[in-house]
Amino acid sequence: MLHGNEAIAEPTANWLHLAGHTLMLMLALYLTAIAAFYVPPVVKAILLYFFPMSVYALVASPLTILLIGFASIPFGMAIAYGQAWRQSASSIRVLLQQNGSRRVYR
């Protein structure tokens, strides 16, 4: 706010920021790979065997919604950290293009 538009136009990511996003993205992809083995069979069992009760369970029980949320956390993490990684990488790419071949450390 004090610097006007200069603070908005200036990229804020650095190499450590990108490294942190890379580690979190790898963790999220690992958790998503693990979740890919247990979430589809559980969803299939719920839809096939408990479908008549699942409509009432979604309306009546916040615990059901909480369990669905916990089951879908790895997938949401992978999406969120993938977007954050892409944003950091593009910010660093802009810094490198602006500064040419000089090393950029922030």
Secondary structure as the mmCIF struct_conf table of DSSP 4:
data_model
#
loop_
_struct_conf.conf_type_id
_struct_conf.id
_struct_conf.beg_label_comp_id
_struct_conf.beg_label_asym_id
_struct_conf.beg_label_seq_id
_struct_conf.end_label_comp_id
_struct_conf.end_label_asym_id
_struct_conf.end_label_seq_id
BEND BEND1 HIS A 3 HIS A 3
TURN_TY1_P TURN_TY1_P1 GLY A 4 ASN A 5
HELX_RH_AL_P HELX_RH_AL_P1 GLU A 6 ALA A 9
BEND BEND2 GLU A 10 GLU A 10
HELX_RH_AL_P HELX_RH_AL_P2 TRP A 15 TYR A 49
BEND BEND3 PHE A 50 PHE A 50
HELX_RH_AL_P HELX_RH_AL_P3 PHE A 51 ALA A 60
HELX_RH_AL_P HELX_RH_AL_P4 PRO A 62 ASN A 99
TURN_TY1_P TURN_TY1_P2 GLY A 100 SER A 101
BEND BEND4 ARG A 102 ARG A 102
#
